[in-house]
Amino acid sequence: MLAAMPDSAPSPLSAGGPALRGGGDACPGTLRLHRADDGALARVRVPGGVLSADRADALLAAAERFGDGELHLTSRGNVQLRGLDAACGGALAELLTAAGLLPSAAHERARNIVASPLAGLDGSPALSGWLSELDGLVCGSAAAASLSGRFLFALDDGRGDVDALGADVTLIAAGDGCLLRIGAEDEVFRIPAGDGPRAALLAAGTFLRAARDSGAWRVKDLPDEVRAAVGADVRAELARTAGAAGPAVRRPRPRTAAPPAPGPHGSPDAISVDVPLGRLTPAQWRLLTETARRHGDELRLTPWRGIVVPGAFRRPKDAADALGALAAAGLITAPDSPWAGVGACIGHPGCAKSLSDVRAEAGAAVGPVGRLPVYWSGCERRCGHPHGEWIDVVATPDGHRVAHVRGEHRDPRAAVRNDPAELAAAVAAARA
């Protein structure tokens, strides 16, 4: 049955907007399943990564009923379900709709919103108002249904963590107002905080109009002069409709993100864990959900394949006990874990394009904690790779290539043969 599927096929319930490029947007969703070697794949958008315990239960129910039971975190704080039957699309959509995880069939792949996962927990501004308003505006806009599954909004509480991810439209909390960044431009617009979500949607609509001629999926794909014109048009439109756009100010985008460190946060108002290779077993997911239900009823999935549990940890011992149980279940609960900063794509055998079982290779090479994150890719596509500064390990027909990446700059690549000890030593040296 899977052999007859295209790489990404819509379910009968799909009602997405028109594509920007010939051939359509192949980015997977919950109504458009993607064919992989281990079965069909669904990507469930979780705006801001925020899940109630009940919705987390629904995701696990979907994974166990239709797929292999595991839940995979993505680099945008979303969840992937794998090993699905290709014919499950309708039943899967019904389950997710009933749980409130699919509010609009037309917009399900456009709901790409990341948010600072510690917002409101350590003295920083809360972003829940922005998040709910922006998601509602996106789902209520007919034009926004045309955004590709790659287009990304980011809501940053001012610390610069998700601002560093290179989103297409970023809102940054700044005092009693906010800053609007379009793409990776160094200049941002200062606007009142209450106008932030509307301005973000306006920027996305302006991008869509500019993309009609260029066929761009994302802001970074636009020609330089068109990208500059988008910013000017957004500012002019804000000034026309509300007099809201202040003068452009220079604020370079951070080069490297700083994800929440595993452990307690905010005295503690929350605990944070990282997930080895982003893959959660049913037992691990249940434990996280039960922890959230006891201490505040919320999970926040991070763009770094981790989970923050905000809550009422009344004593340090409460947080320590919760972290101890999560560590015993195999999750990363302290920055000194050898798994800290280690990531990988699904690799072989889950992906036909992968040249290697990079997850097994990453596990075999785990060693002392490195200064830099490392990401293992089974092919040159590097699906799910991090941003900023990191060590890039890519499988090749003859072995692996290891390189140091700094934003858009990549150091000369070192070729390493398929020898586990030699590969582990090369990666450890690069990370140090």
ChimeraX attribute file (.defattr): number of C-alpha atoms within 10 A of each C-alpha:
attribute: neighborCount
match mode: 1-to-1
recipient: residues
	/A:1	8
	/A:2	17
	/A:3	11
	/A:4	8
	/A:5	15
	/A:6	12
	/A:7	16
	/A:8	20
	/A:9	18
	/A:10	19
	/A:11	18
	/A:12	10
	/A:13	15
	/A:14	20
	/A:15	15
	/A:16	23
	/A:17	19
	/A:18	14
	/A:19	16
	/A:20	19
	/A:21	14
	/A:22	7
	/A:23	7
	/A:24	11
	/A:25	20
	/A:26	18
	/A:27	16
	/A:28	23
	/A:29	23
	/A:30	27
	/A:31	27
	/A:32	25
	/A:33	30
	/A:34	25
	/A:35	26
	/A:36	21
	/A:37	16
	/A:38	18
	/A:39	21
	/A:40	26
	/A:41	24
	/A:42	25
	/A:43	23
	/A:44	25
	/A:45	24
	/A:46	21
	/A:47	25
	/A:48	28
	/A:49	24
	/A:50	24
	/A:51	20
	/A:52	16
	/A:53	21
	/A:54	14
	/A:55	19
	/A:56	22
	/A:57	17
	/A:58	18
	/A:59	26
	/A:60	22
	/A:61	17
	/A:62	22
	/A:63	23
	/A:64	17
	/A:65	14
	/A:66	21
	/A:67	22
	/A:68	18
	/A:69	21
	/A:70	21
	/A:71	24
	/A:72	21
	/A:73	25
	/A:74	25
	/A:75	20
	/A:76	25
	/A:77	28
	/A:78	24
	/A:79	22
	/A:80	21
	/A:81	26
	/A:82	26
	/A:83	21
	/A:84	27
	/A:85	18
	/A:86	21
	/A:87	14
	/A:88	16
	/A:89	22
	/A:90	14
	/A:91	13
	/A:92	20
	/A:93	20
	/A:94	13
	/A:95	16
	/A:96	19
	/A:97	14
	/A:98	12
	/A:99	16
	/A:100	12
	/A:101	22
	/A:102	22
	/A:103	15
	/A:104	20
	/A:105	18
	/A:106	22
	/A:107	27
	/A:108	26
	/A:109	28
	/A:110	26
	/A:111	27
	/A:112	27
	/A:113	24
	/A:114	29
	/A:115	30
	/A:116	28
	/A:117	31
	/A:118	29
	/A:119	18
	/A:120	16
	/A:121	17
	/A:122	14
	/A:123	10
	/A:124	14
	/A:125	19
	/A:126	18
	/A:127	20
	/A:128	15
	/A:129	10
	/A:130	19
	/A:131	20
	/A:132	13
	/A:133	14
	/A:134	23
	/A:135	21
	/A:136	15
	/A:137	16
	/A:138	24
	/A:139	20
	/A:140	14
	/A:141	14
	/A:142	13
	/A:143	17
	/A:144	22
	/A:145	24
	/A:146	20
	/A:147	27
	/A:148	27
	/A:149	21
	/A:150	16
	/A:151	18
	/A:152	23
	/A:153	28
	/A:154	28
	/A:155	31
	/A:156	27
	/A:157	24
	/A:158	19
	/A:159	19
	/A:160	20
	/A:161	23
	/A:162	30
	/A:163	30
	/A:164	22
	/A:165	24
	/A:166	23
	/A:167	25
	/A:168	22
	/A:169	26
	/A:170	31
	/A:171	30
	/A:172	25
	/A:173	24
	/A:174	17
	/A:175	11
	/A:176	10
	/A:177	14
	/A:178	23
	/A:179	25
	/A:180	26
	/A:181	28
	/A:182	27
	/A:183	24
	/A:184	20
	/A:185	17
	/A:186	14
	/A:187	18
	/A:188	26
	/A:189	21
	/A:190	23
	/A:191	25
	/A:192	17
	/A:193	19
	/A:194	13
	/A:195	16
	/A:196	25
	/A:197	24
	/A:198	16
	/A:199	24
	/A:200	25
	/A:201	20
	/A:202	19
	/A:203	24
	/A:204	26
	/A:205	19
	/A:206	17
	/A:207	27
	/A:208	23
	/A:209	12
	/A:210	19
	/A:211	22
	/A:212	12
	/A:213	10
	/A:214	14
	/A:215	15
	/A:216	18
	/A:217	21
	/A:218	21
	/A:219	25
	/A:220	16
	/A:221	14
	/A:222	20
	/A:223	14
	/A:224	10
	/A:225	8
	/A:226	16
	/A:227	19
	/A:228	14
	/A:229	15
	/A:230	23
	/A:231	23
	/A:232	12
	/A:233	15
	/A:234	23
	/A:235	25
	/A:236	14
	/A:237	18
	/A:238	19
	/A:239	14
	/A:240	11
	/A:241	9
	/A:242	9
	/A:243	12
	/A:244	20
	/A:245	22
	/A:246	15
	/A:247	12
	/A:248	18
	/A:249	12
	/A:250	11
	/A:251	13
	/A:252	14
	/A:253	19
	/A:254	18
	/A:255	18
	/A:256	19
	/A:257	18
	/A:258	14
	/A:259	20
	/A:260	22
	/A:261	19
	/A:262	23
	/A:263	20
	/A:264	24
	/A:265	19
	/A:266	13
	/A:267	14
	/A:268	21
	/A:269	22
	/A:270	22
	/A:271	25
	/A:272	27
	/A:273	26
	/A:274	28
	/A:275	24
	/A:276	20
	/A:277	25
	/A:278	22
	/A:279	19
	/A:280	19
	/A:281	16
	/A:282	17
	/A:283	13
	/A:284	20
	/A:285	19
	/A:286	16
	/A:287	16
	/A:288	25
	/A:289	23
	/A:290	15
	/A:291	22
	/A:292	25
	/A:293	17
	/A:294	13
	/A:295	19
	/A:296	16
	/A:297	18
	/A:298	23
	/A:299	25
	/A:300	24
	/A:301	30
	/A:302	29
	/A:303	25
	/A:304	25
	/A:305	24
	/A:306	26
	/A:307	25
	/A:308	27
	/A:309	28
	/A:310	26
	/A:311	21
	/A:312	16
	/A:313	21
	/A:314	12
	/A:315	11
	/A:316	12
	/A:317	11
	/A:318	14
	/A:319	23
	/A:320	17
	/A:321	11
	/A:322	20
	/A:323	23
	/A:324	13
	/A:325	15
	/A:326	18
	/A:327	15
	/A:328	11
	/A:329	15
	/A:330	14
	/A:331	24
	/A:332	24
	/A:333	25
	/A:334	18
	/A:335	16
	/A:336	13
	/A:337	16
	/A:338	16
	/A:339	24
	/A:340	25
	/A:341	23
	/A:342	23
	/A:343	25
	/A:344	27
	/A:345	24
	/A:346	22
	/A:347	23
	/A:348	18
	/A:349	15
	/A:350	16
	/A:351	19
	/A:352	14
	/A:353	15
	/A:354	22
	/A:355	21
	/A:356	24
	/A:357	20
	/A:358	25
	/A:359	22
	/A:360	12
	/A:361	17
	/A:362	24
	/A:363	17
	/A:364	13
	/A:365	21
	/A:366	18
	/A:367	15
	/A:368	14
	/A:369	18
	/A:370	21
	/A:371	14
	/A:372	17
	/A:373	21
	/A:374	28
	/A:375	25
	/A:376	30
	/A:377	30
	/A:378	26
	/A:379	21
	/A:380	13
	/A:381	12
	/A:382	18
	/A:383	17
	/A:384	18
	/A:385	18
	/A:386	23
	/A:387	19
	/A:388	18
	/A:389	19
	/A:390	23
	/A:391	26
	/A:392	24
	/A:393	29
	/A:394	25
	/A:395	25
	/A:396	19
	/A:397	10
	/A:398	11
	/A:399	15
	/A:400	24
	/A:401	21
	/A:402	23
	/A:403	20
	/A:404	20
	/A:405	19
	/A:406	15
	/A:407	14
	/A:408	9
	/A:409	10
	/A:410	14
	/A:411	11
	/A:412	11
	/A:413	15
	/A:414	14
	/A:415	18
	/A:416	20
	/A:417	15
	/A:418	15
	/A:419	10
	/A:420	14
	/A:421	10
	/A:422	12
	/A:423	23
	/A:424	19
	/A:425	14
	/A:426	18
	/A:427	23
	/A:428	19
	/A:429	10
	/A:430	20
	/A:431	20
	/A:432	12
